[in-house]
Amino acid sequence: MNDSPQALQSLEALHANVTDAWSGALLGESRDVGDDVRVMSDDGLVRATEALARLQRSVQVLQARCAAELAGRSRTGDESDVAKKHGFATAERLIVQATGGRYADAARLVSIGEATSARRSFAGEVLPARHPHLATAFESGAVSLDAADLIRRFLDRVALRADRDDLGDAEMLLVERAPVVGVEGTQRLIRQLEAHLDPDGVKPREDELRSARSLKIWQDAAGMINLRGAFDPASGAPIKLAIETLVGAELHAARDARPGFGAKASSAASGGQGDAPHLDGVLAEDRSIAQMNADALADIAWLSLSSSDAPPALRAVTVIVRVDGDDLASGEGHATIDGIEHPVAIDTVREWAMSAGVSPLYMAEGCERVQLGRSRRLFSAAQKAVLVARDGGCAWPGCQRPPSHTQAHHLRWWKRDEGPTDLENGIMLCAHHHHRVHDDGWTIFIRDARSWFIPPAHLDPDQVARAGNIAPDHLAREHLASGRRARRATRRTDAPAEMGAPAA
């Protein structure tokens, strides 16, 4: 029989899992940490890392509970104040001393503990946690401390301006997605949810970012021209897209120039006659990404000063702003820019639509042919725009690559399966995950306007399908709309009973 306190029994079970995973990973005798990790098998090292992560999350739950209780006992202002009895001004200062960490980390433990712990009313009645869905996910270890704090701050920030039911739906969506997309992906989804829950706040938040924009240029003692800048979404989108496009073209050219890569492709294209041009390895790309970014910006400046012609790669792309047609007509709502996480106001979109160099693209039946069948191998710009609206960027579960880092690929291969260049046969993937799909043997299918990835048997014997990414704006919009529809239906059903039977 286990005599440990109930709160620690799950911790002991996780500790036992760590012990089993560690022991099972060793290929030799255990000596110390350094020797152990060096002799672990590859799969065993992964299992040990995952077991330690689960144990860490469980410890953080207990730390947050203790921190919240310490904070509650340190606000009495009298001799019973725990922090003051131990010589500290606040509970956070006591926690910093105990953990050896930062004050911000201690404050975060207190905030998460208070937001996810049961409360008591003035009458002593036990009340659920302030954020019950987050509390359940955090308690189970599904949501990390970092992600939980991000979600908690968002919910508290919009609570006074958002519909209560919508806020509950948003909380459920965030705790569901956080384990899949991580902290960065959760932040992206929060930006979209905040725009839907607090539409009046989009413009002020954008104005705040715009007021903070800056670009400093100076020459240092070594003769280097230094730039340090920050741009709001509307100003930064064309800069970001232009540089990423040019650097992407350079990287593709460098890949083709690698010995044995471009030569094989050229030879195959020429029918294997051996007359492919010789690719000199000395000319291969040797710049870092940061250096390529700097060179791309210099190229853009030179072109703007000396030529009206842009590089072909740059002419082939445009800044895509996605906005609902009704919102654009009414002047209410918000829009998103492909590759930019922060939503922008309708006023900004209208200014863009009237300015030179930005053209509206209306995606609707009859506007442009988006089903190409076998008549064309490459997906058109219109098709890619529709696929990005569905996938957001790379569709691989949890991948955070933006649209500019992805390409449209055939689910049923063009040559092997004679797959058509149609929307239902397309998906957006970054280069890395495109190779994983082909090399590892993943199967992808589309159902209910969402991609699903089935791993090969050697990676998952059960071959459980993994849900692919969804564009954050689309996910937020559909999730909130679904909740609103359900509540409207419930109110319609309950209305007759509330009004009473009609008079005879």
C-alpha positions in Angstrom: 0.0 0.0 0.0 1.3 3.4 -0.9 1.4 5.7 2.2 2.6 8.8 0.3 0.2 11.8 0.2 -2.2 11.5 -2.6 -0.9 14.6 -4.3 2.6 13.0 -4.6 1.5 9.6 -5.8 1.3 10.7 -9.4 4.7 12.3 -9.0 6.2 9.0 -7.7 4.7 7.2 -10.7 6.3 9.6 -13.1 9.6 9.2 -11.2 9.3 5.5 -11.7 8.7 6.1 -15.4 11.9 8.1 -15.6 13.8 5.4 -13.9 12.4 2.7 -16.3 13.0 4.9 -19.3 16.6 5.8 -18.2 17.5 2.2 -17.4 16.0 0.9 -20.6 17.9 3.3 -22.7 21.3 2.3 -21.4 23.5 0.1 -23.5 26.1 -0.4 -20.8 26.6 -0.1 -17.1 25.4 3.1 -15.4 28.1 5.3 -14.0 27.2 9.0 -14.0 25.0 11.3 -16.1 27.6 12.1 -18.6 28.5 8.5 -19.3 24.9 7.4 -19.2 23.6 9.7 -21.9 26.6 8.9 -24.1 25.9 5.2 -24.1 22.1 5.5 -24.5 20.4 4.2 -27.7 18.8 6.9 -29.9 15.3 5.8 -29.2 16.1 5.4 -25.5 17.5 8.9 -25.3 14.2 10.3 -26.7 12.1 8.2 -24.3 14.2 9.4 -21.3 13.8 13.1 -22.5 10.1 12.7 -22.8 9.8 11.0 -19.3 11.8 13.8 -17.7 9.6 16.4 -19.4 6.5 14.8 -18.0 8.0 14.7 -14.5 9.0 18.4 -14.8 5.5 19.4 -15.8 4.1 17.5 -12.8 6.6 19.2 -10.5 5.6 22.6 -11.9 2.0 21.9 -11.1 2.9 21.3 -7.4 5.1 24.3 -7.4 2.3 26.5 -8.7 -0.1 25.2 -6.1 2.3 25.8 -3.3 3.2 29.3 -4.6 -0.5 30.3 -4.7 -1.1 29.1 -1.2 2.1 30.9 0.0 0.8 34.1 -1.7 -2.6 33.7 0.0 -1.0 33.4 3.4 1.3 36.3 2.8 -1.3 39.0 2.3 -2.8 39.2 5.8 -0.8 42.2 6.8 -0.4 41.0 10.4 1.8 38.7 12.4 0.4 35.7 10.5 2.0 36.8 7.2 4.2 33.8 6.2 6.6 35.8 3.9 7.2 38.5 6.5 7.7 35.8 9.2 10.6 34.5 7.1 12.1 37.9 6.4 10.7 38.6 2.9 8.5 41.4 1.7 6.3 39.2 -0.5 5.7 35.5 -1.2 7.4 36.0 -4.6 10.6 37.1 -2.9 10.5 34.0 -0.7 10.0 31.8 -3.7 12.9 33.4 -5.5 15.1 32.5 -2.5 13.8 29.0 -2.4 14.2 28.3 -6.2 17.3 30.4 -7.0 15.3 31.7 -10.0 14.0 35.1 -11.2 11.3 37.2 -9.7 9.3 37.0 -12.9 9.3 33.2 -12.7 8.1 33.3 -9.1 5.3 35.7 -10.0 4.3 33.5 -12.9 4.1 30.5 -10.5 1.8 32.5 -8.2 -0.4 33.7 -11.0 -0.8 30.3 -12.6 -1.4 28.7 -9.2 -4.2 31.2 -8.4 -5.8 31.0 -11.9 -6.0 27.2 -11.9 -6.7 26.4 -8.2 -10.2 26.0 -6.6 -11.4 29.1 -4.9 -13.5 29.9 -1.8 -16.4 32.3 -1.6 -16.8 34.7 1.3 -19.2 32.2 2.8 -16.6 29.5 2.6 -18.1 27.7 -0.4 -15.7 25.9 -2.7 -15.7 27.4 -6.2 -14.2 26.1 -9.4 -10.9 27.6 -10.7 -11.1 30.9 -12.5 -10.1 29.2 -15.7 -11.4 25.6 -15.4 -10.4 24.2 -18.8 -6.9 25.6 -18.3 -6.8 24.2 -14.8 -7.7 20.7 -16.0 -5.1 20.7 -18.8 -2.4 22.1 -16.6 -3.1 19.7 -13.8 -2.9 16.7 -16.2 0.5 17.9 -17.6 -1.0 18.4 -21.1 -0.2 22.2 -21.0 3.3 23.4 -19.9 3.8 26.2 -17.4 4.9 28.6 -20.2 1.9 27.9 -22.4 -0.5 28.0 -19.4 0.8 31.5 -18.4 0.4 32.7 -22.0 -3.2 31.5 -22.1 -3.9 32.9 -18.6 -2.7 36.3 -19.5 -4.8 36.4 -22.7 -8.0 35.3 -20.9 -7.5 37.9 -18.1 -6.7 40.6 -20.7 -9.9 40.2 -22.8 -12.3 39.1 -20.0 -13.9 42.5 -19.6 -14.5 43.0 -23.3 -15.3 39.6 -24.6 -18.6 37.6 -24.6 -18.4 35.1 -21.7 -19.4 32.1 -23.7 -17.0 33.0 -26.5 -14.2 33.3 -23.9 -15.0 29.8 -22.7 -14.8 28.5 -26.3 -11.5 30.2 -26.8 -10.1 28.7 -23.6 -11.1 25.2 -24.7 -9.5 25.7 -28.1 -6.3 27.0 -26.7 -5.8 24.1 -24.2 -6.6 21.7 -27.0 -4.0 23.2 -29.4 -1.2 24.2 -27.0 0.2 20.7 -26.7 0.4 20.4 -30.5 1.7 23.8 -31.5 3.8 24.7 -28.5 4.2 28.2 -27.0 4.9 30.0 -30.3 2.0 28.4 -32.1 -0.3 29.2 -29.1 0.8 32.9 -29.3 -0.2 33.0 -33.0 -3.6 31.5 -32.3 -4.1 34.0 -29.4 -3.5 36.9 -31.7 -6.3 35.7 -34.0 -8.7 34.9 -31.1 -8.1 38.3 -29.6 -9.0 39.9 -32.9 -12.3 38.0 -33.0 -13.2 38.4 -29.3 -12.2 42.1 -29.1 -12.6 43.5 -32.6 -12.6 47.1 -31.4 -9.1 46.5 -30.0 -7.5 45.6 -33.3 -7.0 49.1 -34.5 -5.6 50.5 -31.1 -3.2 47.6 -30.9 -2.1 48.2 -34.4 -1.7 51.9 -33.8 0.4 51.1 -30.7 2.7 49.0 -32.8 2.8 51.6 -35.6 3.8 54.3 -33.1 6.7 52.2 -32.0 8.1 51.7 -35.5 11.7 52.8 -36.0 14.7 52.4 -38.2 18.1 53.6 -37.1 21.0 53.7 -39.6 24.6 54.6 -38.5 28.1 54.0 -39.5 30.4 52.6 -36.8 34.1 53.1 -36.3 35.0 50.1 -38.5 33.0 51.5 -41.4 30.1 49.2 -41.2 26.6 50.6 -42.0 24.4 49.4 -39.1 20.6 49.1 -39.2 18.3 48.5 -36.3 14.6 48.7 -37.0 11.2 47.6 -35.8 8.1 47.7 -38.1 4.4 47.4 -37.6 2.7 44.6 -39.5 1.5 46.8 -42.4 4.9 48.4 -42.9 6.9 45.3 -42.3 5.0 42.8 -44.5 6.4 43.9 -47.9 9.9 44.2 -46.4 9.7 40.7 -44.9 8.2 39.1 -48.0 10.7 40.8 -50.4 13.8 39.6 -48.5 12.4 36.1 -47.9 11.6 35.7 -51.6 15.0 36.8 -52.8 16.8 34.6 -50.2 14.6 31.7 -51.0 15.5 32.0 -54.7 19.2 32.1 -53.8 18.9 29.0 -51.7 17.2 27.1 -54.5 19.9 28.1 -56.9 22.6 27.0 -54.4 20.9 23.7 -54.0 20.8 23.1 -57.7 24.5 24.0 -57.9 25.6 21.3 -55.5 27.8 18.7 -57.2 25.7 15.7 -58.1 22.3 17.5 -57.6 21.9 20.0 -60.4 24.1 17.9 -62.7 21.8 14.9 -62.4 18.7 17.0 -62.9 20.2 18.7 -66.0 21.3 15.4 -67.4 17.9 13.9 -66.9 16.2 16.9 -68.5 18.5 16.6 -71.6 17.6 12.9 -72.0 20.9 11.7 -70.3 23.0 12.7 -73.3 25.8 13.9 -71.0 25.7 17.5 -72.4 24.6 19.0 -69.0 26.7 22.1 -68.0 29.5 21.5 -65.5 28.6 22.9 -62.1 31.7 24.1 -60.2 31.6 23.3 -56.5 33.9 26.2 -55.8 31.0 28.5 -56.8 28.6 26.9 -54.3 26.8 29.2 -51.8 28.9 29.9 -48.7 27.0 32.8 -47.1 25.0 32.6 -43.8 21.3 33.3 -43.8 22.0 36.6 -42.0 24.5 37.6 -44.7 22.0 36.6 -47.4 19.3 38.8 -45.7 21.7 41.7 -45.8 22.5 41.2 -49.4 18.8 40.9 -50.4 18.1 44.2 -48.7 20.9 45.9 -50.6 19.7 44.4 -53.9 16.2 45.8 -53.2 17.6 49.3 -52.5 19.8 49.3 -55.6 16.8 48.2 -57.8 14.6 50.9 -56.3 17.2 53.5 -57.0 18.4 52.5 -60.5 15.9 50.3 -62.2 12.2 49.8 -62.8 12.7 46.1 -63.3 12.5 43.7 -60.3 14.0 40.2 -60.1 11.7 37.5 -61.6 11.3 35.8 -58.2 10.1 39.1 -56.7 7.7 39.9 -59.6 6.1 36.5 -59.1 4.8 37.2 -55.6 2.6 39.8 -53.9 1.5 40.7 -50.4 -1.7 38.8 -49.8 -4.2 40.3 -47.4 -7.1 38.1 -46.4 -10.3 39.8 -45.5 -14.0 38.9 -45.4 -15.9 40.7 -48.2 -18.7 41.9 -45.8 -16.1 43.2 -43.4 -14.4 45.2 -46.1 -17.7 46.7 -47.3 -18.9 47.6 -43.8 -15.6 48.8 -42.5 -15.8 46.6 -39.4 -13.7 43.6 -38.5 -10.1 42.8 -39.3 -7.8 41.3 -41.9 -4.7 39.1 -41.9 -1.5 39.3 -44.0 0.1 36.0 -45.2 3.3 35.5 -43.3 2.5 38.2 -40.6 1.0 37.0 -37.3 -0.5 40.3 -36.1 -4.0 41.1 -37.5 -4.6 44.5 -39.2 -7.6 46.8 -39.2 -10.0 47.2 -42.1 -8.9 50.9 -42.5 -5.4 49.7 -43.2 -6.7 47.2 -45.9 -8.7 50.0 -47.5 -5.6 52.2 -47.7 -3.7 49.4 -49.3 -6.4 48.6 -51.8 -6.3 52.2 -53.0 -2.5 52.5 -53.1 -0.3 51.7 -56.1 1.2 48.2 -56.3 -1.4 46.4 -54.2 -4.3 44.7 -56.0 -7.3 42.9 -54.5 -7.7 39.2 -55.3 -11.3 38.0 -54.9 -11.5 34.3 -54.4 -14.9 33.0 -55.6 -16.5 30.8 -58.1 -16.0 32.1 -61.6 -13.2 34.5 -60.7 -10.4 32.3 -61.8 -10.1 28.7 -62.7 -8.6 26.9 -59.8 -9.0 23.3 -60.9 -6.3 22.5 -63.5 -6.5 18.7 -63.7 -3.7 17.2 -65.7 -3.4 20.2 -68.0 -0.7 21.8 -65.8 1.8 20.4 -63.3 2.5 23.4 -61.1 -0.2 24.9 -58.9 -1.3 28.5 -59.8 -1.0 31.5 -57.6 -4.8 31.4 -57.0 -4.7 27.8 -56.0 -1.8 28.5 -53.6 -3.8 31.3 -52.0 -6.7 29.0 -51.3 -4.4 26.3 -49.9 -2.7 28.8 -47.6 -6.1 30.0 -46.4 -6.7 26.4 -45.3 -3.3 25.3 -44.1 -1.9 28.6 -42.8 1.6 27.6 -43.8 3.2 24.2 -43.7 0.3 21.7 -43.0 2.6 19.3 -41.1 1.2 18.9 -37.5 2.8 21.5 -35.2 5.1 23.0 -37.9 5.4 26.8 -37.7 6.8 27.5 -41.1 5.0 30.5 -42.7 3.5 30.5 -46.2 6.7 32.0 -47.7 8.6 28.9 -46.6 6.2 26.4 -48.2 5.3 25.1 -51.6 2.1 23.4 -53.0 2.5 19.6 -53.4 0.4 16.9 -54.9 -1.1 14.4 -52.4 -1.4 11.9 -55.2 1.9 12.3 -57.0 2.0 13.9 -60.4 4.0 11.1 -62.1 3.6 8.0 -59.9 -0.1 8.4 -59.3 -1.0 10.7 -62.2 -2.6 13.0 -59.6 -4.3 16.2 -60.9 -3.4 19.8 -60.1 -6.6 20.4 -58.2 -7.3 21.9 -54.8 -8.5 18.7 -53.2 -5.2 17.1 -54.3 -3.0 19.9 -53.0 -1.3 20.7 -49.7 1.3 23.3 -48.5 4.5 21.8 -47.0 7.9 23.1 -46.2 10.9 21.4 -47.8 11.8 19.5 -44.7 8.4 17.9 -44.1 7.9 17.4 -47.8 11.0 15.1 -47.8 9.7 13.4 -44.6 6.4 12.6 -46.3 8.2 11.1 -49.3 11.2 9.4 -47.5 9.3 7.9 -44.6 6.1 6.9 -46.4 3.4 9.1 -44.8 -0.1 9.1 -46.2 -2.1 12.3 -46.4 -5.8 12.8 -47.0 -8.2 15.7 -46.8 -11.5 15.5 -44.9 -13.9 18.3 -43.9 -11.5 20.9 -45.3 -8.6 19.7 -43.1 -5.5 17.6 -43.7 -4.8 14.4 -41.9 -1.4 12.6 -41.8 -1.1 8.9 -41.3 2.4 7.7 -40.2 4.0 4.6 -41.7 3.8 1.4 -39.6 7.5 1.5 -38.6 6.9 4.9 -36.8 3.5 4.1 -35.4 2.3 0.5 -35.5 -1.3 1.7 -34.9 -1.0 4.3 -37.7 -3.2 6.8 -35.8 -4.0 9.8 -38.1 -2.6 13.1 -36.9 -4.6 16.3 -37.7 -2.7 18.8 -39.9 -2.4 22.5 -39.2 -5.2 24.9 -39.8 -4.7 28.6 -40.6 -5.0 30.3 -37.1 -7.5 32.9 -38.4 -9.7 30.2 -40.0 -9.5 28.0 -36.9 -10.4 30.9 -34.5 -13.2 32.1 -36.8 -14.8 28.7 -37.3 -14.5 27.6 -33.6 -16.1 30.8 -32.3 -18.8 30.7 -34.9 -19.6 27.1 -34.1 -20.1 28.0 -30.4 -22.3 30.9 -31.2 -24.5 28.8 -33.5 -24.9 26.2 -30.8 -25.9 28.8 -28.3 -28.4 30.4 -30.7 -30.0 27.0 -31.3 -30.3 26.4 -27.6 -31.9 29.7 -27.0 -34.4 29.0 -29.8 -35.2 25.6 -28.3 -35.7 27.0 -24.8 -37.7 30.2 -25.9 -41.2 28.6 -25.9 -40.8 27.2 -22.4 -39.7 30.5 -21.1 -42.5 32.5 -22.7 -45.2 30.0 -21.6 -48.0 28.5 -23.6 -50.0 30.8 -25.9 -53.5 31.8 -24.7 -56.4 29.8 -26.0 
